[in-house]
Amino acid sequence: MQSDGTASQIRIGVDMGGNDIKFGATGLDATELLLPKLVKRPSLAHDGPDQTIGQMLDGIGAVLTELGLSWPAVADVSVTVPCPCSPTGTIVEATNLGSPETKALWQVPFGEHLASALQKTAGREIPVFACNDANAAGQDDDFVRHGPASGERTSVFVTTGTGLGGCVLHNGSVFYGLGQAGELGHVKPAVPEPYAYRFADDTEAVCGCGARQCCETRCALNGLTRRIQWALSTSGQKTIGRDLDAQGQRIHPEVVARLTELCEEGPKRAAYEVRTFADRDGDAFCRWLLEDWAIMIGALFASISPILHPNQYIIGGGLTEMSGGAKDWFIGVVRRVYGEVNSQRCFESQMGNCEIVWSVSEDQGWRGAILMAMRRRGE
Ligand SMILES: [Zn+2]
């Protein structure tokens, strides 16, 4: 209850992506999603934090208009960001925000700036919580799967995108360790021996974090962007062609021509289309490239099992948008490689024992942020 006697009715969740910011709202227990369609605004993160905060105020204002409410209705605002955050909800390092020109502008306590902008607009203090986007996505998946009850369970969640985000959930809450537990994209599992030849020419797998051999250099869009030029080269086509030949498949020259054309616009553009061709057309060359991801995710999960022995491994992110057939194919490779690497039967991937499944959260990281804030405050 606020000093003027009005009670807060809603929680606002904000998902800060690379291109746009998404806004959603829930009731106070976070179960009911109040908007039939999320409000979206362009991110403007490239311009700096002030412009981003402006977009956030504008987006939250639009949510309130849509719900026929005003600022006193807002209990709190929780924000996902593509950066490391502390368990208490502040951005530790704005690594992935801004352009090379505006990066320095982001060296500010963003959460505090947002809180003071909200206070100015709302005329009262509104609690702000910031969290890592992969943690929020994992938290929402756990909530959709198991509901609000904590219960005994451990799961490991990865989200595929520009990089490979990760999250460890224990008994329904994100496990932070000293703060940054679950940064699974930077685990360095060995490439399983039967697949080492795939990466024989790829010796420059340097991660955005500065280290070498992080698994996200081989199972995320950034890694594919690095590999696509090799794949389209004579040497790459020879390696891939030989593999496909053995499986009775072949490289379709028109796909290589199209990818080469896109590569001239920029390798990222070509890498982005690989999933489309692999999914929509079931193209063998593109599936071979995407198989790298499945192999390394399988190897990653296999290296985690002896440490955590979780109930479930969950794959979220962009790959969940693929069609049913492509998803079955992909997760089949992950399970196979997981089994090949982990020969100890107690870690076998089967129902109820290190099961490997797709995420059931429908891109609701914004709601995951609300849940993380609630758990942090003991609500
Ligand atoms: Zn790394």
Residues whose N, C-alpha, C, O or C-beta is under 5 A from the ligand:
A	BS01	ZN	G185 H186 C207 C209 A211 C214
